[in-house]
Amino acid sequence: MRYAVVIEKSDTGYGAYVGDLPGCVAAGETLEETSRLIKEAIEFHLEGMRQYGLAAPQSTSVAD
């Protein structure tokens, strides 16, 4: 499953979050680092959900 990721520029780098996975966030100094970290965060988040017997939520966000 694919999830929409929002990456925002800040004064000190970048922050990212996944609207369909509340609490799934990452921050980095560069866009590349932040992109890598949010992908890892998504995998970790979904793995934790599976460990607790929870199903991965359907992606409902729309990106254009």
N, C-alpha and C positions, 0 to 999 in steps of 0.2 A: 504494500500500500504506500501511496505517496501522500505527503502532507505539505501544505503550503508553509513556507518559512518566511518570516519578516526579519530583515536585517536593517538596523538603523545605525547611522553614524552618530558618534558622540564626540565630546571634546577630547576624550582620551583613547578612542578606538571605535569599536563596533559592538553592538549588542544584538542578539537574535532571540526570537521566540517562535513557538508553534502554537497558534490559536486553538487547534484541535486537541492539544496535549497540555492542559493547564499545568504550569510549573516546569515545563520543559524549556529551559533557557540556556544561553551561553554568551560569553563575552570574550573578546580578544582584541589585540592591538591592531591587527590587519584584517582586511576582508577575507583573505584566504584562511587565516587562522580561525576566524569566527565561523566560517562556513564548515571547516573541518570539525570544529568543536560541537556545532549544533547537530551535525550528522551523528557524532558519537553520543550526544545527549539523547537524541531520538532513540537510538538503539538501546541505550541504557534504560530509558524510561519504559520502553515497550517490554524489555526483558523483565523489569521489575513488576510490571502489570501481569505478565504471564506467570511469574513466580507466586503471585497472590491469586491466581485463577481468574483474573480479569481479562476480558476480551479487548483487543485493540479497538479504539473508537474509529468509526467511519470518518473519513475526511469530508468535512462539510464546507471548508473555506474555499473561496474562489479567488484566483489570482489572474490578473490580466496584464 
